[in-house]
Amino acid sequence: MLKWFLENIGNILIIAVVLAVVTLIIIKLVKEKKAGKHCASCPSGGSCPHCNCDCDKKGR
């Protein structure tokens, strides 16, 4: 088991870094959505009924 781990340490570290980055991105997107900041990426500027944000009311 230790031999396998040592042979694959590079792959394990790269996978760990990629997972950490993806996790941080998802956390950031969830926080922005809860705060209503996701409207900037809405093609309608937040005025569409599908994005569930009230950007027009917030002045964004």
C-alpha distance matrix in Angstrom:
0.0 3.8 5.4 5.2 6.2 8.7 9.9 10.8 12.0 15.6 15.3 13.9 16.7 19.3 18.6 18.8 22.1 23.5 22.9 24.5 27.4 28.0 27.9 30.4 32.6 32.7 33.6 36.3 37.8 38.0 39.7 42.1 42.9 43.7 45.8 47.7 46.6 45.3 48.9 48.9 46.7 48.9 51.1 54.1 53.7 52.8 55.9 54.4 54.1 50.4 48.8 50.1 51.0 54.3 54.3 58.0 58.7 56.4 58.1 55.0
3.8 0.0 3.8 5.4 5.0 6.1 8.5 9.9 10.2 13.9 14.6 13.1 15.3 18.3 18.2 18.1 21.0 23.0 22.7 23.8 26.7 27.8 27.7 29.9 32.3 32.8 33.4 35.9 37.7 38.0 39.4 41.8 43.0 43.7 45.6 47.6 46.4 45.3 48.9 48.7 46.7 49.1 51.3 54.3 53.7 53.0 56.3 55.0 54.8 51.2 49.3 50.6 51.3 54.5 54.2 58.0 58.6 56.2 57.7 54.6
5.4 3.8 0.0 3.8 5.4 5.2 6.1 8.7 10.0 13.1 13.9 13.5 15.8 18.2 18.5 19.1 21.8 23.5 23.7 25.1 27.7 28.7 29.1 31.3 33.4 34.1 35.0 37.3 39.0 39.6 41.2 43.3 44.5 45.5 47.3 49.1 47.7 46.4 49.9 49.5 47.3 49.8 51.7 54.9 54.5 53.9 57.2 55.8 55.8 52.2 50.4 52.0 52.6 55.9 55.5 59.2 60.0 57.6 59.0 55.7
5.2 5.4 3.8 0.0 3.8 5.5 5.1 6.2 8.5 11.5 11.3 10.9 13.9 15.9 15.7 16.7 19.6 20.8 20.9 22.8 25.2 25.9 26.5 28.9 30.7 31.3 32.5 34.8 36.2 36.9 38.7 40.7 41.7 42.9 44.8 46.4 45.0 43.6 47.0 46.7 44.4 46.7 48.6 51.8 51.5 50.9 54.1 52.6 52.6 48.9 47.2 48.9 49.7 53.0 52.7 56.4 57.3 55.0 56.4 53.1
6.2 5.0 5.4 3.8 0.0 3.8 5.5 5.2 5.8 9.4 9.7 8.3 10.8 13.5 13.4 13.8 16.6 18.3 18.3 19.8 22.4 23.4 23.7 25.9 28.0 28.7 29.6 31.9 33.6 34.2 35.8 37.9 39.1 40.1 41.9 43.7 42.3 41.0 44.6 44.2 42.1 44.6 46.6 49.8 49.2 48.6 51.9 50.6 50.6 47.0 45.1 46.7 47.3 50.5 50.1 53.8 54.6 52.2 53.6 50.4
8.7 6.1 5.2 5.5 3.8 0.0 3.8 5.4 5.2 8.4 10.1 9.6 11.2 13.8 14.8 15.1 17.3 19.4 20.0 21.1 23.4 24.9 25.5 27.2 29.4 30.4 31.4 33.3 35.2 36.1 37.4 39.4 40.8 42.0 43.5 45.3 43.6 42.5 46.0 45.4 43.4 46.1 48.0 51.2 50.6 50.2 53.6 52.4 52.7 49.1 47.1 48.7 49.1 52.3 51.6 55.3 56.2 53.6 54.8 51.6
9.9 8.5 6.1 5.1 5.5 3.8 0.0 3.8 5.9 7.9 8.9 9.7 11.8 13.5 14.5 15.8 17.8 19.2 20.2 21.8 23.8 25.0 26.1 28.0 29.7 30.8 32.1 34.0 35.5 36.6 38.3 40.0 41.3 42.7 44.3 45.8 44.0 42.6 46.0 45.3 43.0 45.6 47.3 50.6 50.2 50.0 53.3 52.0 52.3 48.7 46.9 48.8 49.3 52.5 51.8 55.4 56.5 54.1 55.1 51.8
10.8 9.9 8.7 6.2 5.2 5.4 3.8 0.0 3.8 5.5 5.4 6.2 8.7 10.1 10.7 12.3 14.4 15.6 16.5 18.3 20.2 21.3 22.4 24.4 26.0 27.0 28.5 30.4 31.8 32.9 34.6 36.3 37.5 39.0 40.7 42.1 40.4 38.9 42.3 41.6 39.3 41.9 43.6 46.9 46.5 46.3 49.6 48.2 48.5 44.9 43.1 44.9 45.5 48.8 48.1 51.7 52.9 50.5 51.5 48.2
12.0 10.2 10.0 8.5 5.8 5.2 5.9 3.8 0.0 3.8 5.5 5.0 6.1 8.6 9.9 10.4 12.3 14.3 15.2 16.3 18.4 20.0 20.8 22.5 24.4 25.7 26.8 28.5 30.3 31.5 32.8 34.6 36.1 37.4 38.9 40.5 38.7 37.6 41.0 40.3 38.2 41.0 42.9 46.2 45.5 45.2 48.6 47.5 47.9 44.4 42.3 44.0 44.3 47.4 46.7 50.3 51.3 48.7 49.8 46.5
15.6 13.9 13.1 11.5 9.4 8.4 7.9 5.5 3.8 0.0 3.8 5.4 5.3 6.3 8.6 9.9 10.8 12.4 14.3 15.4 16.8 18.5 20.0 21.3 22.8 24.5 25.9 27.2 28.9 30.5 31.8 33.2 34.8 36.5 37.7 39.1 37.0 35.8 39.1 38.1 36.0 38.9 40.6 43.9 43.3 43.3 46.7 45.7 46.3 42.9 40.7 42.7 42.9 45.9 44.9 48.5 49.7 47.1 47.9 44.5
15.3 14.6 13.9 11.3 9.7 10.1 8.9 5.4 5.5 3.8 0.0 3.8 5.5 5.2 6.1 8.5 10.0 10.6 12.2 14.1 15.5 16.5 18.1 20.0 21.2 22.5 24.2 25.8 27.1 28.6 30.3 31.7 32.9 34.7 36.2 37.4 35.5 34.0 37.2 36.5 34.1 36.7 38.4 41.8 41.4 41.2 44.5 43.3 43.8 40.2 38.3 40.3 40.8 44.0 43.1 46.7 48.0 45.6 46.5 43.1
13.9 13.1 13.5 10.9 8.3 9.6 9.7 6.2 5.0 5.4 3.8 0.0 3.8 5.5 5.2 6.1 8.7 10.0 10.5 12.2 14.4 15.4 16.3 18.3 20.1 21.1 22.4 24.3 25.8 26.9 28.5 30.3 31.5 32.9 34.6 36.1 34.4 33.1 36.6 36.1 33.9 36.5 38.5 41.7 41.1 40.7 44.0 42.8 43.1 39.6 37.5 39.2 39.7 42.9 42.2 45.9 46.9 44.5 45.7 42.4
16.7 15.3 15.8 13.9 10.8 11.2 11.8 8.7 6.1 5.3 5.5 3.8 0.0 3.8 5.5 5.0 6.2 8.6 9.9 10.5 12.4 14.3 15.2 16.5 18.5 20.0 21.0 22.6 24.5 25.8 27.0 28.6 30.3 31.7 33.0 34.6 32.7 31.7 35.1 34.4 32.5 35.4 37.4 40.6 39.7 39.4 42.9 42.0 42.5 39.1 36.8 38.5 38.6 41.6 40.7 44.4 45.4 42.7 43.8 40.5
19.3 18.3 18.2 15.9 13.5 13.8 13.5 10.1 8.6 6.3 5.2 5.5 3.8 0.0 3.8 5.4 5.2 6.2 8.6 9.9 10.7 12.3 14.2 15.4 16.7 18.4 20.0 21.2 22.7 24.5 25.9 27.1 28.7 30.5 31.7 32.9 30.9 29.6 32.8 31.9 29.8 32.7 34.5 37.8 37.1 37.0 40.5 39.5 40.2 36.8 34.6 36.6 36.6 39.7 38.7 42.3 43.5 41.0 41.8 38.4
18.6 18.2 18.5 15.7 13.4 14.8 14.5 10.7 9.9 8.6 6.1 5.2 5.5 3.8 0.0 3.8 5.5 5.1 6.1 8.5 9.9 10.5 12.1 14.2 15.4 16.4 18.2 19.9 21.1 22.5 24.3 25.8 26.9 28.6 30.2 31.4 29.7 28.2 31.6 31.0 28.8 31.3 33.3 36.5 36.0 35.6 38.9 37.7 38.1 34.6 32.5 34.4 34.8 38.1 37.4 41.0 42.2 39.8 40.9 37.6
18.8 18.1 19.1 16.7 13.8 15.1 15.8 12.3 10.4 9.9 8.5 6.1 5.0 5.4 3.8 0.0 3.8 5.5 5.2 6.1 8.7 10.0 10.4 12.3 14.3 15.4 16.4 18.3 20.0 21.1 22.5 24.3 25.7 27.0 28.6 30.2 28.6 27.5 31.0 30.6 28.8 31.4 33.7 36.7 35.9 35.3 38.7 37.8 38.0 34.7 32.3 33.8 34.1 37.2 36.5 40.2 41.1 38.6 39.8 36.7
22.1 21.0 21.8 19.6 16.6 17.3 17.8 14.4 12.3 10.8 10.0 8.7 6.2 5.2 5.5 3.8 0.0 3.8 5.5 5.1 6.2 8.7 9.8 10.6 12.4 14.3 15.3 16.5 18.5 20.1 21.2 22.6 24.4 25.9 27.0 28.5 26.5 25.6 29.0 28.3 26.5 29.5 31.7 34.7 33.7 33.4 37.0 36.3 36.9 33.6 31.1 32.8 32.6 35.6 34.6 38.2 39.2 36.6 37.6 34.3
23.5 23.0 23.5 20.8 18.3 19.4 19.2 15.6 14.3 12.4 10.6 10.0 8.6 6.2 5.1 5.5 3.8 0.0 3.8 5.4 5.2 6.2 8.5 9.9 10.6 12.3 14.2 15.4 16.6 18.4 20.1 21.2 22.6 24.5 25.8 26.9 24.9 23.5 26.8 26.1 24.0 26.8 28.8 32.0 31.2 31.0 34.4 33.5 34.1 30.7 28.4 30.4 30.5 33.6 32.6 36.2 37.5 35.0 36.0 32.6
22.9 22.7 23.7 20.9 18.3 20.0 20.2 16.5 15.2 14.3 12.2 10.5 9.9 8.6 6.1 5.2 5.5 3.8 0.0 3.8 5.5 5.2 6.0 8.6 9.9 10.5 12.2 14.2 15.4 16.5 18.3 19.9 21.0 22.6 24.3 25.6 24.1 22.7 26.2 26.1 24.0 26.5 28.9 31.8 31.1 30.4 33.7 32.7 32.9 29.5 27.2 28.8 29.1 32.3 31.8 35.5 36.5 34.2 35.5 32.3
24.5 23.8 25.1 22.8 19.8 21.1 21.8 18.3 16.3 15.4 14.1 12.2 10.5 9.9 8.5 6.1 5.1 5.4 3.8 0.0 3.8 5.5 5.1 6.2 8.6 10.0 10.5 12.3 14.3 15.4 16.5 18.3 20.0 21.2 22.5 24.2 22.7 21.8 25.5 25.2 23.7 26.4 29.0 31.7 30.6 29.9 33.4 32.7 33.1 29.9 27.2 28.6 28.5 31.4 30.7 34.4 35.2 32.6 33.9 30.8
27.4 26.7 27.7 25.2 22.4 23.4 23.8 20.2 18.4 16.8 15.5 14.4 12.4 10.7 9.9 8.7 6.2 5.2 5.5 3.8 0.0 3.8 5.4 5.1 6.2 8.7 9.9 10.5 12.3 14.3 15.4 16.5 18.3 20.1 21.1 22.4 20.4 19.4 22.8 22.2 20.6 23.5 26.0 28.8 27.6 27.3 30.9 30.3 31.0 27.9 25.2 26.9 26.5 29.4 28.4 32.0 33.0 30.4 31.4 28.2
28.0 27.8 28.7 25.9 23.4 24.9 25.0 21.3 20.0 18.5 16.5 15.4 14.3 12.3 10.5 10.0 8.7 6.2 5.2 5.5 3.8 0.0 3.8 5.5 5.1 6.2 8.6 9.9 10.6 12.3 14.3 15.3 16.5 18.4 20.0 20.9 19.2 17.7 21.2 20.9 18.9 21.5 23.9 26.8 25.9 25.3 28.7 27.8 28.3 25.0 22.5 24.3 24.4 27.5 26.8 30.5 31.6 29.3 30.5 27.2
27.9 27.7 29.1 26.5 23.7 25.5 26.1 22.4 20.8 20.0 18.1 16.3 15.2 14.2 12.1 10.4 9.8 8.5 6.0 5.1 5.4 3.8 0.0 3.8 5.5 5.2 6.2 8.6 10.0 10.6 12.3 14.3 15.4 16.6 18.4 19.9 18.7 17.6 21.3 21.6 20.0 22.4 25.2 27.7 26.6 25.6 29.0 28.2 28.3 25.1 22.5 23.7 23.8 26.9 26.5 30.3 30.9 28.6 30.2 27.2
30.4 29.9 31.3 28.9 25.9 27.2 28.0 24.4 22.5 21.3 20.0 18.3 16.5 15.4 14.2 12.3 10.6 9.9 8.6 6.2 5.1 5.5 3.8 0.0 3.8 5.5 5.1 6.1 8.6 9.9 10.6 12.2 14.2 15.4 16.5 18.2 16.6 16.1 19.8 19.7 18.6 21.4 24.3 26.7 25.2 24.3 27.9 27.6 28.0 25.2 22.2 23.3 22.8 25.5 24.8 28.5 29.1 26.4 27.9 24.9
32.6 32.3 33.4 30.7 28.0 29.4 29.7 26.0 24.4 22.8 21.2 20.1 18.5 16.7 15.4 14.3 12.4 10.6 9.9 8.6 6.2 5.1 5.5 3.8 0.0 3.8 5.5 5.1 6.2 8.6 9.9 10.5 12.2 14.3 15.3 16.3 14.4 13.3 16.8 16.6 15.2 17.9 20.7 23.3 21.9 21.3 24.9 24.5 25.1 22.2 19.2 20.8 20.3 23.2 22.3 26.0 26.9 24.5 25.6 22.4
32.7 32.8 34.1 31.3 28.7 30.4 30.8 27.0 25.7 24.5 22.5 21.1 20.0 18.4 16.4 15.4 14.3 12.3 10.5 10.0 8.7 6.2 5.2 5.5 3.8 0.0 3.8 5.4 5.1 6.2 8.6 9.9 10.5 12.3 14.2 15.2 14.1 12.7 16.3 16.9 15.3 17.4 20.5 22.8 21.7 20.5 23.8 23.1 23.2 20.1 17.4 18.6 18.7 21.9 21.5 25.3 26.1 23.9 25.5 22.5
33.6 33.4 35.0 32.5 29.6 31.4 32.1 28.5 26.8 25.9 24.2 22.4 21.0 20.0 18.2 16.4 15.3 14.2 12.2 10.5 9.9 8.6 6.2 5.1 5.5 3.8 0.0 3.8 5.5 5.2 6.2 8.6 9.9 10.7 12.3 14.2 13.5 13.0 16.8 17.6 16.8 18.9 22.3 24.1 22.6 21.1 24.5 24.2 24.2 21.5 18.4 19.0 18.6 21.5 21.2 25.0 25.3 22.9 24.8 22.1
36.3 35.9 37.3 34.8 31.9 33.3 34.0 30.4 28.5 27.2 25.8 24.3 22.6 21.2 19.9 18.3 16.5 15.4 14.2 12.3 10.5 9.9 8.6 6.1 5.1 5.4 3.8 0.0 3.8 5.5 5.2 6.1 8.6 10.0 10.5 12.2 10.6 10.5 14.3 14.5 14.1 16.7 20.0 21.9 20.0 18.9 22.5 22.6 23.1 20.7 17.3 18.1 17.1 19.6 18.8 22.6 23.0 20.4 21.9 19.0
37.8 37.7 39.0 36.2 33.6 35.2 35.5 31.8 30.3 28.9 27.1 25.8 24.5 22.7 21.1 20.0 18.5 16.6 15.4 14.3 12.3 10.6 10.0 8.6 6.2 5.1 5.5 3.8 0.0 3.8 5.5 5.1 6.1 8.6 9.8 10.3 9.0 7.8 11.5 12.3 11.3 13.5 16.8 18.7 17.2 15.9 19.4 19.2 19.6 17.0 13.7 14.9 14.3 17.2 16.6 20.3 21.1 18.9 20.4 17.4
38.0 38.0 39.6 36.9 34.2 36.1 36.6 32.9 31.5 30.5 28.6 26.9 25.8 24.5 22.5 21.1 20.1 18.4 16.5 15.4 14.3 12.3 10.6 9.9 8.6 6.2 5.2 5.5 3.8 0.0 3.8 5.5 5.1 6.2 8.6 9.8 9.9 9.1 12.7 14.4 13.8 15.2 18.8 20.1 18.6 16.6 19.8 19.5 19.2 16.7 13.6 13.8 13.6 16.6 16.8 20.5 20.8 18.8 21.0 18.5
39.7 39.4 41.2 38.7 35.8 37.4 38.3 34.6 32.8 31.8 30.3 28.5 27.0 25.9 24.3 22.5 21.2 20.1 18.3 16.5 15.4 14.3 12.3 10.6 9.9 8.6 6.2 5.2 5.5 3.8 0.0 3.8 5.4 5.2 6.2 8.6 8.6 9.3 12.8 14.3 14.6 16.3 20.0 21.0 18.9 17.0 20.3 20.6 20.6 18.6 15.1 14.9 13.8 16.1 16.0 19.7 19.5 17.1 19.3 17.1
42.1 41.8 43.3 40.7 37.9 39.4 40.0 36.3 34.6 33.2 31.7 30.3 28.6 27.1 25.8 24.3 22.6 21.2 19.9 18.3 16.5 15.3 14.3 12.2 10.5 9.9 8.6 6.1 5.1 5.5 3.8 0.0 3.8 5.4 5.0 6.0 5.0 5.9 9.3 10.5 11.2 13.0 16.6 17.6 15.3 13.7 17.2 17.8 18.3 16.6 12.9 13.1 11.4 13.6 12.9 16.6 16.9 14.4 16.2 13.6
42.9 43.0 44.5 41.7 39.1 40.8 41.3 37.5 36.1 34.8 32.9 31.5 30.3 28.7 26.9 25.7 24.4 22.6 21.0 20.0 18.3 16.5 15.4 14.2 12.2 10.5 9.9 8.6 6.1 5.1 5.4 3.8 0.0 3.8 5.4 5.0 5.8 5.2 8.2 10.6 10.8 11.5 15.3 16.0 14.2 11.9 15.1 15.2 15.2 13.3 9.7 9.7 8.7 11.6 11.7 15.5 15.8 14.0 16.2 13.8
43.7 43.7 45.5 42.9 40.1 42.0 42.7 39.0 37.4 36.5 34.7 32.9 31.7 30.5 28.6 27.0 25.9 24.5 22.6 21.2 20.1 18.4 16.6 15.4 14.3 12.3 10.7 10.0 8.6 6.2 5.2 5.4 3.8 0.0 3.8 5.5 7.7 8.5 11.0 13.6 14.4 14.8 18.6 18.8 16.8 14.1 16.9 17.3 16.7 15.3 12.0 10.7 9.6 11.9 12.7 16.3 15.7 13.9 16.7 15.1
45.8 45.6 47.3 44.8 41.9 43.5 44.3 40.7 38.9 37.7 36.2 34.6 33.0 31.7 30.2 28.6 27.0 25.8 24.3 22.5 21.1 20.0 18.4 16.5 15.3 14.2 12.3 10.5 9.8 8.6 6.2 5.0 5.4 3.8 0.0 3.8 5.6 8.0 10.1 12.2 13.9 14.7 18.4 18.3 15.8 13.5 16.4 17.6 17.6 16.7 13.1 12.0 9.7 11.0 11.0 14.5 13.7 11.2 13.8 12.4
47.7 47.6 49.1 46.4 43.7 45.3 45.8 42.1 40.5 39.1 37.4 36.1 34.6 32.9 31.4 30.2 28.5 26.9 25.6 24.2 22.4 20.9 19.9 18.2 16.3 15.2 14.2 12.2 10.3 9.8 8.6 6.0 5.0 5.5 3.8 0.0 3.8 5.6 6.6 9.3 11.1 11.3 15.0 14.6 12.1 9.7 12.6 13.9 14.2 13.6 10.0 9.0 6.3 7.7 7.5 11.2 11.1 9.0 11.4 9.6
46.6 46.4 47.7 45.0 42.3 43.6 44.0 40.4 38.7 37.0 35.5 34.4 32.7 30.9 29.7 28.6 26.5 24.9 24.1 22.7 20.4 19.2 18.7 16.6 14.4 14.1 13.5 10.6 9.0 9.9 8.6 5.0 5.8 7.7 5.6 3.8 0.0 3.8 5.5 6.7 8.7 10.1 13.6 14.0 11.1 9.8 13.3 14.7 15.9 15.0 11.2 11.5 8.7 10.1 8.4 12.1 12.7 10.1 11.4 8.7
45.3 45.3 46.4 43.6 41.0 42.5 42.6 38.9 37.6 35.8 34.0 33.1 31.7 29.6 28.2 27.5 25.6 23.5 22.7 21.8 19.4 17.7 17.6 16.1 13.3 12.7 13.0 10.5 7.8 9.1 9.3 5.9 5.2 8.5 8.0 5.6 3.8 0.0 3.8 5.5 6.0 7.2 10.9 11.8 9.7 8.4 12.0 12.6 13.8 12.2 8.5 9.9 8.1 10.5 9.2 12.8 14.2 12.4 13.5 10.4
48.9 48.9 49.9 47.0 44.6 46.0 46.0 42.3 41.0 39.1 37.2 36.6 35.1 32.8 31.6 31.0 29.0 26.8 26.2 25.5 22.8 21.2 21.3 19.8 16.8 16.3 16.8 14.3 11.5 12.7 12.8 9.3 8.2 11.0 10.1 6.6 5.5 3.8 0.0 3.8 5.3 5.1 8.5 8.6 6.1 4.8 8.6 9.7 11.7 10.9 7.5 9.0 6.7 8.3 6.4 9.6 11.7 10.4 10.9 7.8
48.9 48.7 49.5 46.7 44.2 45.4 45.3 41.6 40.3 38.1 36.5 36.1 34.4 31.9 31.0 30.6 28.3 26.1 26.1 25.2 22.2 20.9 21.6 19.7 16.6 16.9 17.6 14.5 12.3 14.4 14.3 10.5 10.6 13.6 12.2 9.3 6.7 5.5 3.8 0.0 3.8 5.5 8.0 8.9 6.1 7.1 10.7 12.1 14.6 13.8 10.7 12.7 10.4 11.5 8.6 11.3 13.8 12.0 11.5 7.7
46.7 46.7 47.3 44.4 42.1 43.4 43.0 39.3 38.2 36.0 34.1 33.9 32.5 29.8 28.8 28.8 26.5 24.0 24.0 23.7 20.6 18.9 20.0 18.6 15.2 15.3 16.8 14.1 11.3 13.8 14.6 11.2 10.8 14.4 13.9 11.1 8.7 6.0 5.3 3.8 0.0 3.8 6.2 8.6 7.3 8.2 11.6 11.8 14.3 12.6 9.9 12.8 11.5 13.4 11.3 14.0 16.6 15.3 15.0 11.4
48.9 49.1 49.8 46.7 44.6 46.1 45.6 41.9 41.0 38.9 36.7 36.5 35.4 32.7 31.3 31.4 29.5 26.8 26.5 26.4 23.5 21.5 22.4 21.4 17.9 17.4 18.9 16.7 13.5 15.2 16.3 13.0 11.5 14.8 14.7 11.3 10.1 7.2 5.1 5.5 3.8 0.0 3.8 5.4 5.2 5.5 8.3 8.1 10.7 9.4 7.2 10.4 9.6 11.5 10.0 12.2 15.1 14.6 14.5 11.3
51.1 51.3 51.7 48.6 46.6 48.0 47.3 43.6 42.9 40.6 38.4 38.5 37.4 34.5 33.3 33.7 31.7 28.8 28.9 29.0 26.0 23.9 25.2 24.3 20.7 20.5 22.3 20.0 16.8 18.8 20.0 16.6 15.3 18.6 18.4 15.0 13.6 10.9 8.5 8.0 6.2 3.8 0.0 3.8 5.5 7.4 8.9 8.4 11.7 10.8 9.8 13.1 12.6 14.1 12.3 13.6 17.0 17.0 16.2 13.2
54.1 54.3 54.9 51.8 49.8 51.2 50.6 46.9 46.2 43.9 41.8 41.7 40.6 37.8 36.5 36.7 34.7 32.0 31.8 31.7 28.8 26.8 27.7 26.7 23.3 22.8 24.1 21.9 18.7 20.1 21.0 17.6 16.0 18.8 18.3 14.6 14.0 11.8 8.6 8.9 8.6 5.4 3.8 0.0 3.8 5.4 5.6 5.8 9.5 9.8 9.2 11.9 11.1 11.8 10.3 10.8 14.3 15.0 14.1 11.8
53.7 53.7 54.5 51.5 49.2 50.6 50.2 46.5 45.5 43.3 41.4 41.1 39.7 37.1 36.0 35.9 33.7 31.2 31.1 30.6 27.6 25.9 26.6 25.2 21.9 21.7 22.6 20.0 17.2 18.6 18.9 15.3 14.2 16.8 15.8 12.1 11.1 9.7 6.1 6.1 7.3 5.2 5.5 3.8 0.0 3.8 5.6 7.6 11.0 11.5 9.6 11.6 9.8 9.9 7.5 8.3 11.8 11.8 10.7 8.1
52.8 53.0 53.9 50.9 48.6 50.2 50.0 46.3 45.2 43.3 41.2 40.7 39.4 37.0 35.6 35.3 33.4 31.0 30.4 29.9 27.3 25.3 25.6 24.3 21.3 20.5 21.1 18.9 15.9 16.6 17.0 13.7 11.9 14.1 13.5 9.7 9.8 8.4 4.8 7.1 8.2 5.5 7.4 5.4 3.8 0.0 3.8 5.6 8.2 8.8 6.6 8.0 6.1 6.7 5.3 7.0 9.9 10.2 10.4 8.3
55.9 56.3 57.2 54.1 51.9 53.6 53.3 49.6 48.6 46.7 44.5 44.0 42.9 40.5 38.9 38.7 37.0 34.4 33.7 33.4 30.9 28.7 29.0 27.9 24.9 23.8 24.5 22.5 19.4 19.8 20.3 17.2 15.1 16.9 16.4 12.6 13.3 12.0 8.6 10.7 11.6 8.3 8.9 5.6 5.6 3.8 0.0 3.8 6.6 8.7 8.0 8.8 7.7 7.3 6.9 6.7 9.7 11.4 11.4 10.3
54.4 55.0 55.8 52.6 50.6 52.4 52.0 48.2 47.5 45.7 43.3 42.8 42.0 39.5 37.7 37.8 36.3 33.5 32.7 32.7 30.3 27.8 28.2 27.6 24.5 23.1 24.2 22.6 19.2 19.5 20.6 17.8 15.2 17.3 17.6 13.9 14.7 12.6 9.7 12.1 11.8 8.1 8.4 5.8 7.6 5.6 3.8 0.0 3.8 5.5 6.2 7.8 8.4 9.3 9.9 10.3 12.9 14.6 14.9 13.5
54.1 54.8 55.8 52.6 50.6 52.7 52.3 48.5 47.9 46.3 43.8 43.1 42.5 40.2 38.1 38.0 36.9 34.1 32.9 33.1 31.0 28.3 28.3 28.0 25.1 23.2 24.2 23.1 19.6 19.2 20.6 18.3 15.2 16.7 17.6 14.2 15.9 13.8 11.7 14.6 14.3 10.7 11.7 9.5 11.0 8.2 6.6 3.8 0.0 3.8 5.9 6.1 8.1 9.5 11.3 12.0 13.7 15.6 16.8 15.8
50.4 51.2 52.2 48.9 47.0 49.1 48.7 44.9 44.4 42.9 40.2 39.6 39.1 36.8 34.6 34.7 33.6 30.7 29.5 29.9 27.9 25.0 25.1 25.2 22.2 20.1 21.5 20.7 17.0 16.7 18.6 16.6 13.3 15.3 16.7 13.6 15.0 12.2 10.9 13.8 12.6 9.4 10.8 9.8 11.5 8.8 8.7 5.5 3.8 0.0 3.8 5.7 8.4 11.0 12.6 14.1 15.9 17.1 18.4 16.7
48.8 49.3 50.4 47.2 45.1 47.1 46.9 43.1 42.3 40.7 38.3 37.5 36.8 34.6 32.5 32.3 31.1 28.4 27.2 27.2 25.2 22.5 22.5 22.2 19.2 17.4 18.4 17.3 13.7 13.6 15.1 12.9 9.7 12.0 13.1 10.0 11.2 8.5 7.5 10.7 9.9 7.2 9.8 9.2 9.6 6.6 8.0 6.2 5.9 3.8 0.0 3.8 5.6 8.8 9.9 12.3 14.0 14.4 15.9 13.9
50.1 50.6 52.0 48.9 46.7 48.7 48.8 44.9 44.0 42.7 40.3 39.2 38.5 36.6 34.4 33.8 32.8 30.4 28.8 28.6 26.9 24.3 23.7 23.3 20.8 18.6 19.0 18.1 14.9 13.8 14.9 13.1 9.7 10.7 12.0 9.0 11.5 9.9 9.0 12.7 12.8 10.4 13.1 11.9 11.6 8.0 8.8 7.8 6.1 5.7 3.8 0.0 3.8 6.9 9.3 11.5 12.2 13.0 15.2 14.0
51.0 51.3 52.6 49.7 47.3 49.1 49.3 45.5 44.3 42.9 40.8 39.7 38.6 36.6 34.8 34.1 32.6 30.5 29.1 28.5 26.5 24.4 23.8 22.8 20.3 18.7 18.6 17.1 14.3 13.6 13.8 11.4 8.7 9.6 9.7 6.3 8.7 8.1 6.7 10.4 11.5 9.6 12.6 11.1 9.8 6.1 7.7 8.4 8.1 8.4 5.6 3.8 0.0 3.8 5.8 8.5 9.1 9.4 11.6 10.4
54.3 54.5 55.9 53.0 50.5 52.3 52.5 48.8 47.4 45.9 44.0 42.9 41.6 39.7 38.1 37.2 35.6 33.6 32.3 31.4 29.4 27.5 26.9 25.5 23.2 21.9 21.5 19.6 17.2 16.6 16.1 13.6 11.6 11.9 11.0 7.7 10.1 10.5 8.3 11.5 13.4 11.5 14.1 11.8 9.9 6.7 7.3 9.3 9.5 11.0 8.8 6.9 3.8 0.0 3.8 5.5 5.4 6.5 8.8 8.8
54.3 54.2 55.5 52.7 50.1 51.6 51.8 48.1 46.7 44.9 43.1 42.2 40.7 38.7 37.4 36.5 34.6 32.6 31.8 30.7 28.4 26.8 26.5 24.8 22.3 21.5 21.2 18.8 16.6 16.8 16.0 12.9 11.7 12.7 11.0 7.5 8.4 9.2 6.4 8.6 11.3 10.0 12.3 10.3 7.5 5.3 6.9 9.9 11.3 12.6 9.9 9.3 5.8 3.8 0.0 3.8 5.3 5.0 6.0 5.1
58.0 58.0 59.2 56.4 53.8 55.3 55.4 51.7 50.3 48.5 46.7 45.9 44.4 42.3 41.0 40.2 38.2 36.2 35.5 34.4 32.0 30.5 30.3 28.5 26.0 25.3 25.0 22.6 20.3 20.5 19.7 16.6 15.5 16.3 14.5 11.2 12.1 12.8 9.6 11.3 14.0 12.2 13.6 10.8 8.3 7.0 6.7 10.3 12.0 14.1 12.3 11.5 8.5 5.5 3.8 0.0 3.8 5.5 5.2 6.1
58.7 58.6 60.0 57.3 54.6 56.2 56.5 52.9 51.3 49.7 48.0 46.9 45.4 43.5 42.2 41.1 39.2 37.5 36.5 35.2 33.0 31.6 30.9 29.1 26.9 26.1 25.3 23.0 21.1 20.8 19.5 16.9 15.8 15.7 13.7 11.1 12.7 14.2 11.7 13.8 16.6 15.1 17.0 14.3 11.8 9.9 9.7 12.9 13.7 15.9 14.0 12.2 9.1 5.4 5.3 3.8 0.0 3.8 5.5 7.8
56.4 56.2 57.6 55.0 52.2 53.6 54.1 50.5 48.7 47.1 45.6 44.5 42.7 41.0 39.8 38.6 36.6 35.0 34.2 32.6 30.4 29.3 28.6 26.4 24.5 23.9 22.9 20.4 18.9 18.8 17.1 14.4 14.0 13.9 11.2 9.0 10.1 12.4 10.4 12.0 15.3 14.6 17.0 15.0 11.8 10.2 11.4 14.6 15.6 17.1 14.4 13.0 9.4 6.5 5.0 5.5 3.8 0.0 3.8 5.6
58.1 57.7 59.0 56.4 53.6 54.8 55.1 51.5 49.8 47.9 46.5 45.7 43.8 41.8 40.9 39.8 37.6 36.0 35.5 33.9 31.4 30.5 30.2 27.9 25.6 25.5 24.8 21.9 20.4 21.0 19.3 16.2 16.2 16.7 13.8 11.4 11.4 13.5 10.9 11.5 15.0 14.5 16.2 14.1 10.7 10.4 11.4 14.9 16.8 18.4 15.9 15.2 11.6 8.8 6.0 5.2 5.5 3.8 0.0 3.8
55.0 54.6 55.7 53.1 50.4 51.6 51.8 48.2 46.5 44.5 43.1 42.4 40.5 38.4 37.6 36.7 34.3 32.6 32.3 30.8 28.2 27.2 27.2 24.9 22.4 22.5 22.1 19.0 17.4 18.5 17.1 13.6 13.8 15.1 12.4 9.6 8.7 10.4 7.8 7.7 11.4 11.3 13.2 11.8 8.1 8.3 10.3 13.5 15.8 16.7 13.9 14.0 10.4 8.8 5.1 6.1 7.8 5.6 3.8 0.0
